[in-house]
Amino acid sequence: MSRQSVFSKSLICLLCCAAPLRAGVLSGDGIGAYGDSLSWQYSLWVPLAPSFGYSIFSNGQQFNWVDQLVMSGYNFGPQVDATGNHNYYNANDVALGGAVSSDLPGQVSSLQPSLASNAVKLTVMEIGGDNFTVGLGGEYGTIYTAAANHAYNPLTNPAVQTFMNNLVGDITSAVNATLAINPSEHMVLMTVPDLGVTPSYRSTYSDATRRAEVTSVVNAINQQILSLAALHHMPVVDLNALGQLSLTPPKLGGVQMLTGGGNGGNRMYLSDSFHPGTVANGLLANAILKADQIGYGDAVNLISDQIILTRAGVTPTVGGSTYYDVSPYVIFNPVPEPSTLAITICAAVGIVIVPRRGRRR
């Protein structure tokens, strides 16, 4: 046997051992979800919301991104008949309404059996929006109120810095815990949305200048999430940027979407003016699929504008299959920034860099 043949066989063996074969999400790979009410299947909780005193119109056409991927044949695990009547509540969606980043350990624990058995090969993490709503007024209200003082800078405020560090620290710990359970797990992260774009918050917090101070905190948090993703070579769905679409709604399938909340499926938000509507969630579902495709090379079938509109109870005026371009909302840095890479390499080989005294030109 030639050296080349031996080398070729060794290389094939090495590659097979290093990269377990994957079917891909289009061929049945399991998908899991961490998150809050945006990722908790609307088909489960929206019909129940009015009975708990939440004013959200329900007519059976409110679907979030998990619902829509399930409806399109993607695998979120077995259906769980938790309330007796909901077709799209799936076991590997462990998100929960009102969840904050400190709830992630419990969600990781809930998904652990599926992660350990390789039944879930792609995990999507969406969390952090509700961190700004917790407590009386929440962090959003706290920063907004303090911003009445023009000398106030939330990014240098110790309490806000602690808030930011805790949120990013929780996300980082959840990523590390997930990879500790399954080192080959693929993950898609999301940026934290700016609640100041929702009709509800724009009405309650009407001063745009003070809302901008909260936005600066959201942006700072998201920069850290992007750095974390780059370190692990993970794609990110820019949920924050996707949320900005609600300010200048797009056309899909010939139908002009409308800003604000309402009962109609052509609204960007549900009737509570806070939770994104079915069409907005369809775009989010496609952005997640696109992130998986760009980051991990999985084959995917995007959901057409026409199908998204029909699910929302809206009749498309353009026939065939059109697809709103969601690629601008996917961020993927396959190689970490040089500074991040240098720190990682030094940590790996045990090198400690001691800064010189003084300044070099």
C-alpha positions in Angstrom: 0.0 0.0 0.0 1.4 3.4 -0.9 2.1 6.1 1.6 -0.5 8.3 -0.2 -3.2 5.6 0.4 -2.3 5.2 4.0 -2.4 9.0 4.4 -5.7 9.2 2.6 -7.3 6.5 4.8 -5.9 8.1 8.0 -7.2 11.5 6.9 -10.7 10.1 6.3 -10.6 8.3 9.7 -9.5 11.5 11.4 -12.2 13.6 9.7 -14.9 11.0 10.5 -13.8 10.9 14.2 -13.6 14.7 14.5 -16.9 15.5 12.7 -19.8 13.2 13.5 -22.1 12.7 10.6 -25.2 14.9 10.7 -28.5 14.6 8.9 -29.1 18.3 9.0 -32.2 20.2 10.2 -33.9 19.6 6.9 -33.6 15.9 7.3 -34.8 15.6 10.9 -32.0 16.8 13.2 -33.6 17.9 16.5 -33.8 21.6 17.3 -34.1 23.0 20.9 -35.1 26.4 22.1 -34.1 28.4 25.2 -36.0 31.7 25.8 -38.9 33.6 27.1 -42.5 34.2 25.8 -41.2 35.0 22.2 -39.9 31.4 22.0 -42.6 29.8 24.1 -45.0 28.5 21.5 -47.8 31.0 20.9 -50.1 28.1 20.0 -49.8 27.1 23.6 -50.0 30.3 25.7 -51.8 32.9 23.6 -55.2 31.1 23.7 -54.8 30.9 27.5 -53.6 34.5 28.0 -57.1 36.1 28.4 -58.0 33.7 31.2 -54.9 35.0 33.2 -55.9 38.6 32.7 -53.7 39.4 29.7 -55.4 41.3 26.9 -54.2 39.4 23.8 -56.6 38.7 21.0 -56.6 35.0 20.0 -58.3 33.5 16.9 -56.0 30.5 16.4 -53.7 32.3 13.9 -51.1 33.5 16.4 -47.9 31.5 15.8 -44.4 32.2 16.9 -41.2 31.1 15.2 -41.1 27.7 16.9 -44.7 27.0 15.8 -43.9 28.0 12.3 -40.8 25.8 12.0 -42.8 22.9 13.5 -45.6 23.5 11.0 -43.0 23.4 8.2 -41.7 20.0 9.3 -38.7 20.9 11.5 -38.1 18.7 14.5 -38.6 20.1 18.0 -39.2 16.8 19.6 -42.4 14.9 20.4 -45.6 16.9 20.9 -46.7 17.3 24.5 -50.4 17.6 25.1 -49.9 19.9 28.1 -53.3 21.6 28.1 -55.4 19.0 26.1 -55.8 20.8 22.8 -52.6 22.4 21.4 -51.1 20.8 18.3 -47.7 22.6 18.3 -46.4 22.4 21.9 -43.1 20.4 21.5 -40.9 18.9 24.2 -37.6 20.5 23.1 -39.0 24.0 23.3 -38.1 24.7 26.9 -38.7 28.4 26.7 -41.1 29.9 29.2 -43.1 33.2 29.3 -41.5 35.8 31.6 -38.1 34.0 31.7 -35.0 36.0 32.3 -31.3 35.1 31.8 -31.0 33.8 35.4 -33.6 31.1 34.4 -31.3 29.6 31.8 -29.7 27.0 34.1 -33.1 25.5 34.6 -33.8 25.5 30.8 -30.4 23.9 30.1 -31.2 21.2 32.7 -34.6 20.6 31.0 -33.0 20.1 27.6 -30.0 18.1 29.0 -31.4 14.6 28.2 -32.0 15.6 24.6 -28.6 17.2 24.3 -26.8 14.3 25.9 -28.5 11.8 23.6 -27.7 13.9 20.5 -31.5 14.1 19.9 -31.1 17.9 19.8 -28.3 18.9 17.4 -29.1 22.6 17.0 -30.0 24.8 20.0 -31.4 28.3 19.6 -31.0 30.8 22.4 -33.3 33.9 22.7 -33.2 35.6 26.1 -32.7 39.0 27.7 -35.7 41.1 26.7 -37.6 40.3 29.8 -34.5 41.2 31.9 -35.6 44.8 31.2 -39.1 44.3 32.4 -38.6 42.6 35.7 -39.6 44.4 38.9 -41.5 47.6 39.3 -40.9 49.5 36.1 -38.0 47.1 35.3 -34.5 48.0 34.3 -36.0 49.8 31.3 -38.0 52.1 33.4 -35.1 52.6 35.9 -32.7 53.8 33.1 -35.4 55.8 31.4 -36.3 57.7 34.6 -32.7 58.3 35.5 -32.0 59.7 32.0 -34.1 62.7 32.9 -30.9 64.0 34.4 -28.9 64.9 31.3 -25.6 64.2 33.1 -26.6 60.6 33.5 -24.7 58.0 31.6 -26.0 54.5 32.1 -22.9 52.8 30.6 -20.8 54.2 33.5 -23.4 53.6 36.2 -22.3 50.8 38.6 -25.8 49.4 38.9 -26.3 49.2 35.2 -22.9 47.7 34.7 -23.8 45.0 37.2 -27.1 44.4 35.3 -25.2 44.1 32.0 -22.5 41.8 33.4 -25.1 39.5 35.0 -27.1 39.2 31.8 -24.1 38.5 29.6 -22.6 36.2 32.3 -25.8 34.1 32.4 -25.8 33.7 28.6 -22.1 32.8 28.6 -22.6 30.2 31.3 -25.6 28.7 29.4 -23.5 28.4 26.2 -20.7 26.8 28.2 -23.1 24.4 30.0 -24.7 23.4 26.7 -21.3 22.6 25.1 -20.2 20.8 28.2 -23.2 18.4 27.8 -22.6 18.0 24.0 -19.3 19.5 22.7 -20.5 19.0 19.1 -23.7 20.9 19.6 -24.5 23.6 17.1 -25.9 26.8 18.5 -27.6 30.0 17.2 -27.6 33.0 19.5 -29.8 36.0 19.3 -29.1 39.6 20.2 -31.3 41.2 22.9 -34.2 43.2 21.4 -34.7 46.9 22.2 -38.1 47.1 23.8 -38.2 50.8 22.9 -39.3 49.8 19.4 -42.5 48.1 20.6 -45.7 50.2 20.3 -46.4 49.5 24.0 -43.1 51.0 25.2 -43.0 53.9 22.7 -46.4 54.9 24.2 -45.4 54.4 27.9 -41.9 55.9 27.5 -42.6 58.7 25.0 -39.3 60.7 25.3 -37.1 59.5 22.4 -34.0 61.0 23.9 -34.4 59.0 27.1 -35.3 55.9 25.2 -32.0 56.2 23.4 -30.1 55.9 26.7 -31.7 52.4 27.2 -30.8 51.6 23.6 -27.2 52.3 24.3 -27.3 49.7 27.1 -28.9 47.2 24.7 -26.3 47.8 22.1 -23.4 47.4 24.6 -24.9 44.0 25.7 -25.3 42.9 22.1 -21.7 43.7 21.3 -20.7 41.3 24.1 -23.0 38.6 22.7 -21.5 39.0 19.3 -18.0 38.6 20.8 -19.1 35.4 22.6 -20.5 34.0 19.4 -17.4 34.8 17.5 -15.3 33.1 20.1 -17.3 29.9 19.6 -17.8 30.4 15.8 -21.6 30.6 16.3 -24.0 32.5 14.0 -26.2 35.2 15.5 -29.7 36.3 14.5 -29.8 40.0 15.1 -33.2 40.1 16.7 -32.6 43.7 17.7 -32.2 44.8 14.1 -35.1 42.6 13.0 -37.3 44.4 15.5 -36.5 47.7 13.9 -38.6 46.5 10.9 -41.7 47.3 12.9 -40.9 51.0 12.5 -40.9 50.8 8.7 -42.9 47.6 8.0 -42.1 45.8 4.8 -44.3 44.3 2.1 -44.6 40.6 1.9 -46.4 38.7 -0.9 -47.7 42.1 -2.1 -49.2 42.9 1.3 -48.1 46.0 3.1 -47.5 45.2 6.8 -48.7 47.8 9.3 -46.9 49.1 12.4 -48.4 48.9 15.8 -50.4 46.1 17.4 -53.9 44.8 16.6 -56.1 41.9 15.9 -55.3 41.7 12.2 -52.6 39.4 10.8 -51.1 42.2 8.8 -49.9 43.9 12.0 -46.3 43.6 13.1 -47.4 43.0 16.7 -50.2 41.1 18.5 -53.0 43.1 20.1 -50.9 43.7 23.3 -48.6 45.9 21.2 -45.6 44.0 22.7 -45.3 40.5 21.3 -44.3 40.3 17.6 -47.1 39.0 15.4 -47.3 35.9 13.2 -45.7 37.5 10.1 -42.8 39.0 12.1 -42.2 35.6 13.7 -42.2 34.0 10.2 -39.4 36.3 9.3 -37.6 35.4 12.5 -38.0 31.7 11.7 -36.4 32.2 8.3 -33.6 34.2 9.9 -32.8 31.3 12.2 -32.8 28.8 9.3 -30.5 31.2 7.4 -28.2 31.4 10.4 -28.0 27.6 10.5 -27.3 27.5 6.8 -24.6 30.2 6.9 -23.0 29.1 10.1 -23.1 25.3 9.8 -23.8 24.5 6.1 -27.1 22.8 6.8 -29.6 22.6 4.0 -32.8 24.4 4.8 -36.2 25.2 3.2 -37.2 28.8 4.0 -40.9 29.6 4.5 -42.4 31.6 1.7 -44.0 35.0 2.2 -47.3 33.5 0.9 -47.3 30.7 3.5 -46.4 33.1 6.4 -49.2 35.5 5.4 -51.7 32.6 5.1 -50.8 31.4 8.5 -51.6 34.9 9.8 -55.0 34.9 8.1 -53.9 37.3 5.4 -54.4 36.7 1.7 -51.3 37.4 -0.4 -51.8 39.5 -3.5 -48.7 38.2 -5.2 -48.9 34.5 -6.3 -46.1 31.9 -6.4 -43.4 31.8 -3.8 -41.5 34.9 -2.8 -39.0 35.3 0.1 -38.2 38.4 2.1 -34.4 38.6 2.3 -33.5 37.9 6.0 -29.7 37.5 5.3 -28.9 41.0 6.6 -30.2 39.9 10.0 -27.6 37.1 10.3 -24.2 37.8 11.7 -21.4 35.2 11.4 -17.8 35.7 12.1 -16.1 32.4 11.5 -12.8 33.7 12.8 -12.6 35.6 16.1 -11.3 39.1 16.1 -7.4 39.2 16.5 -7.6 40.4 20.1 -10.0 37.6 21.0 -8.0 35.0 19.2 -4.8 36.1 20.9 -6.3 35.8 24.3 -7.7 32.4 23.4 -4.4 31.1 22.1 -2.5 32.4 25.1 -5.0 30.8 27.5 -4.6 27.5 25.6 -0.8 27.4 25.9 -0.5 28.9 29.3 1.2 32.1 28.3 0.8 35.2 30.5 1.2 38.5 28.8 2.6 41.2 31.1 2.1 44.7 29.8 5.2 46.9 29.5 5.5 50.0 31.6 5.3 53.2 29.6 4.2 53.6 26.0 5.7 52.4 22.8 5.4 54.4 19.6 
